[in-house]
Amino acid sequence: MTDDELLQALVVVAVRSGRLDVLDTAAAVTVRQRQLVALARLHLAGDDERFDALVRDHLSEHPDHVVAAWLAAVHRTTTTTTTTTTTERRPRC
């Protein structure tokens, strides 16, 4: 397994589990890798506006990036449940 494949696997685990602590930004060496980590962080933080802008930019430069495309799909299908005190993001996958 290459470093790029390992980082992509970590992003999937982080998004599926909702845990940012599994993402090691030091492992992200290339711009593509750093953008993927940023996308995962924005998704988990619920920063829709910045996520949408970055994912569009990222996929226009890297249209073959399957994990980024998957993350965009997960982000679109994520339900937002708003209560009076909290907002929870739950992936449907």
PyRosetta script that sets phi, psi and omega in degrees:
from pyrosetta import init, pose_from_sequence

init()
pose = pose_from_sequence("MTDDELLQALVVVAVRSGRLDVLDTAAAVTVRQRQLVALARLHLAGDDERFDALVRDHLSEHPDHVVAAWLAAVHRTTTTTTTTTTTERRPRC")
pose.set_psi(1, 131.3)
pose.set_omega(1, 179.7)
pose.set_phi(2, -80.8)
pose.set_psi(2, 166.9)
pose.set_omega(2, 177.3)
pose.set_phi(3, -61.9)
pose.set_psi(3, -37.7)
pose.set_omega(3, 179.2)
pose.set_phi(4, -64.5)
pose.set_psi(4, -43.3)
pose.set_omega(4, 178.4)
pose.set_phi(5, -64.7)
pose.set_psi(5, -39.4)
pose.set_omega(5, 178.2)
pose.set_phi(6, -63.8)
pose.set_psi(6, -43.5)
pose.set_omega(6, 179.3)
pose.set_phi(7, -63.7)
pose.set_psi(7, -41.5)
pose.set_omega(7, 178.3)
pose.set_phi(8, -62.8)
pose.set_psi(8, -40.2)
pose.set_omega(8, 177.5)
pose.set_phi(9, -63.7)
pose.set_psi(9, -40.4)
pose.set_omega(9, 178.5)
pose.set_phi(10, -64.1)
pose.set_psi(10, -37.6)
pose.set_omega(10, 177.6)
pose.set_phi(11, -63.3)
pose.set_psi(11, -44.0)
pose.set_omega(11, 178.9)
pose.set_phi(12, -61.7)
pose.set_psi(12, -44.5)
pose.set_omega(12, 178.8)
pose.set_phi(13, -62.2)
pose.set_psi(13, -43.9)
pose.set_omega(13, -179.2)
pose.set_phi(14, -61.5)
pose.set_psi(14, -44.5)
pose.set_omega(14, -178.6)
pose.set_phi(15, -69.0)
pose.set_psi(15, -44.0)
pose.set_omega(15, -178.9)
pose.set_phi(16, -65.1)
pose.set_psi(16, -35.7)
pose.set_omega(16, -177.3)
pose.set_phi(17, -93.6)
pose.set_psi(17, -14.1)
pose.set_omega(17, -177.6)
pose.set_phi(18, 74.0)
pose.set_psi(18, 22.1)
pose.set_omega(18, -176.3)
pose.set_phi(19, -112.2)
pose.set_psi(19, 117.7)
pose.set_omega(19, 177.0)
pose.set_phi(20, -75.3)
pose.set_psi(20, -23.6)
pose.set_omega(20, -173.0)
pose.set_phi(21, -67.5)
pose.set_psi(21, -14.3)
pose.set_omega(21, 178.3)
pose.set_phi(22, -82.7)
pose.set_psi(22, -11.5)
pose.set_omega(22, 179.5)
pose.set_phi(23, -87.7)
pose.set_psi(23, 119.7)
pose.set_omega(23, 178.5)
pose.set_phi(24, -106.7)
pose.set_psi(24, 105.8)
pose.set_omega(24, -177.9)
pose.set_phi(25, -67.2)
pose.set_psi(25, -20.9)
pose.set_omega(25, 177.5)
pose.set_phi(26, -66.4)
pose.set_psi(26, -27.0)
pose.set_omega(26, 179.2)
pose.set_phi(27, -75.8)
pose.set_psi(27, -17.4)
pose.set_omega(27, 179.7)
pose.set_phi(28, -85.1)
pose.set_psi(28, 104.7)
pose.set_omega(28, -174.0)
pose.set_phi(29, -96.8)
pose.set_psi(29, -44.6)
pose.set_omega(29, -176.4)
pose.set_phi(30, -87.6)
pose.set_psi(30, 164.7)
pose.set_omega(30, 177.3)
pose.set_phi(31, -60.0)
pose.set_psi(31, -42.5)
pose.set_omega(31, 179.7)
pose.set_phi(32, -58.6)
pose.set_psi(32, -43.6)
pose.set_omega(32, -180.0)
pose.set_phi(33, -67.3)
pose.set_psi(33, -43.4)
pose.set_omega(33, 179.9)
pose.set_phi(34, -64.4)
pose.set_psi(34, -37.6)
pose.set_omega(34, 177.4)
pose.set_phi(35, -66.0)
pose.set_psi(35, -38.0)
pose.set_omega(35, 178.9)
pose.set_phi(36, -63.5)
pose.set_psi(36, -43.2)
pose.set_omega(36, 177.4)
pose.set_phi(37, -63.6)
pose.set_psi(37, -41.5)
pose.set_omega(37, 178.6)
pose.set_phi(38, -63.0)
pose.set_psi(38, -40.2)
pose.set_omega(38, 177.4)
pose.set_phi(39, -60.6)
pose.set_psi(39, -44.9)
pose.set_omega(39, 179.4)
pose.set_phi(40, -62.3)
pose.set_psi(40, -43.1)
pose.set_omega(40, 179.8)
pose.set_phi(41, -64.6)
pose.set_psi(41, -43.1)
pose.set_omega(41, 178.9)
pose.set_phi(42, -64.6)
pose.set_psi(42, -40.3)
pose.set_omega(42, 177.9)
pose.set_phi(43, -60.7)
pose.set_psi(43, -49.4)
pose.set_omega(43, -177.3)
pose.set_phi(44, -67.9)
pose.set_psi(44, -27.9)
pose.set_omega(44, 178.4)
pose.set_phi(45, -81.2)
pose.set_psi(45, -12.4)
pose.set_omega(45, -179.6)
pose.set_phi(46, 77.1)
pose.set_psi(46, 22.4)
pose.set_omega(46, -179.3)
pose.set_phi(47, -86.1)
pose.set_psi(47, 78.4)
pose.set_omega(47, -172.3)
pose.set_phi(48, -60.7)
pose.set_psi(48, -44.4)
pose.set_omega(48, -175.7)
pose.set_phi(49, -63.6)
pose.set_psi(49, -49.4)
pose.set_omega(49, 179.3)
pose.set_phi(50, -68.1)
pose.set_psi(50, -37.5)
pose.set_omega(50, 178.1)
pose.set_phi(51, -60.5)
pose.set_psi(51, -49.2)
pose.set_omega(51, -178.4)
pose.set_phi(52, -59.0)
pose.set_psi(52, -43.4)
pose.set_omega(52, -179.9)
pose.set_phi(53, -64.4)
pose.set_psi(53, -46.0)
pose.set_omega(53, -177.4)
pose.set_phi(54, -69.6)
pose.set_psi(54, -39.7)
pose.set_omega(54, -177.8)
pose.set_phi(55, -68.2)
pose.set_psi(55, -37.1)
pose.set_omega(55, 175.7)
pose.set_phi(56, -62.4)
pose.set_psi(56, -46.4)
pose.set_omega(56, 179.7)
pose.set_phi(57, -62.9)
pose.set_psi(57, -45.5)
pose.set_omega(57, -177.6)
pose.set_phi(58, -62.8)
pose.set_psi(58, -46.9)
pose.set_omega(58, -177.6)
pose.set_phi(59, -72.8)
pose.set_psi(59, -22.7)
pose.set_omega(59, 174.6)
pose.set_phi(60, -71.8)
pose.set_psi(60, -32.7)
pose.set_omega(60, 177.5)
pose.set_phi(61, -84.1)
pose.set_psi(61, -31.1)
pose.set_omega(61, -176.4)
pose.set_phi(62, -131.4)
pose.set_psi(62, 69.2)
pose.set_omega(62, -175.6)
pose.set_phi(63, -65.5)
pose.set_psi(63, -14.8)
pose.set_omega(63, -180.0)
pose.set_phi(64, -93.2)
pose.set_psi(64, 6.4)
pose.set_omega(64, -176.2)
pose.set_phi(65, -81.7)
pose.set_psi(65, 94.3)
pose.set_omega(65, -172.7)
pose.set_phi(66, -63.2)
pose.set_psi(66, -40.8)
pose.set_omega(66, -177.4)
pose.set_phi(67, -67.2)
pose.set_psi(67, -39.0)
pose.set_omega(67, 177.1)
pose.set_phi(68, -65.9)
pose.set_psi(68, -39.1)
pose.set_omega(68, 177.3)
pose.set_phi(69, -65.0)
pose.set_psi(69, -41.3)
pose.set_omega(69, 177.1)
pose.set_phi(70, -61.7)
pose.set_psi(70, -44.2)
pose.set_omega(70, -179.6)
pose.set_phi(71, -62.8)
pose.set_psi(71, -39.2)
pose.set_omega(71, 176.9)
pose.set_phi(72, -62.5)
pose.set_psi(72, -41.1)
pose.set_omega(72, 179.1)
pose.set_phi(73, -66.8)
pose.set_psi(73, -42.5)
pose.set_omega(73, 177.9)
pose.set_phi(74, -62.4)
pose.set_psi(74, -41.9)
pose.set_omega(74, -178.9)
pose.set_phi(75, -63.1)
pose.set_psi(75, -39.8)
pose.set_omega(75, 180.0)
pose.set_phi(76, -67.9)
pose.set_psi(76, -32.3)
pose.set_omega(76, -176.8)
pose.set_phi(77, -95.6)
pose.set_psi(77, 2.5)
pose.set_omega(77, 178.7)
pose.set_phi(78, -71.1)
pose.set_psi(78, 130.5)
pose.set_omega(78, 178.3)
pose.set_phi(79, -89.1)
pose.set_psi(79, 144.2)
pose.set_omega(79, 176.8)
pose.set_phi(80, -112.2)
pose.set_psi(80, 119.0)
pose.set_omega(80, 178.1)
pose.set_phi(81, -105.5)
pose.set_psi(81, 115.5)
pose.set_omega(81, -177.8)
pose.set_phi(82, -104.3)
pose.set_psi(82, 126.9)
pose.set_omega(82, 171.7)
pose.set_phi(83, -114.5)
pose.set_psi(83, -176.6)
pose.set_omega(83, -178.9)
pose.set_phi(84, -70.3)
pose.set_psi(84, -19.7)
pose.set_omega(84, -176.6)
pose.set_phi(85, -117.6)
pose.set_psi(85, -27.1)
pose.set_omega(85, -175.1)
pose.set_phi(86, -139.1)
pose.set_psi(86, 161.3)
pose.set_omega(86, 171.5)
pose.set_phi(87, -123.0)
pose.set_psi(87, 122.7)
pose.set_omega(87, 179.6)
pose.set_phi(88, -108.5)
pose.set_psi(88, 139.4)
pose.set_omega(88, 175.9)
pose.set_phi(89, -111.7)
pose.set_psi(89, 122.4)
pose.set_omega(89, -178.6)
pose.set_phi(90, -124.8)
pose.set_psi(90, 117.3)
pose.set_omega(90, 177.0)
pose.set_phi(91, -70.2)
pose.set_psi(91, 145.6)
pose.set_omega(91, 179.6)
pose.set_phi(92, -88.6)
pose.set_psi(92, -2.8)
pose.set_omega(92, -176.5)
pose.set_phi(93, -83.1)
pose.dump_pdb("model.pdb")
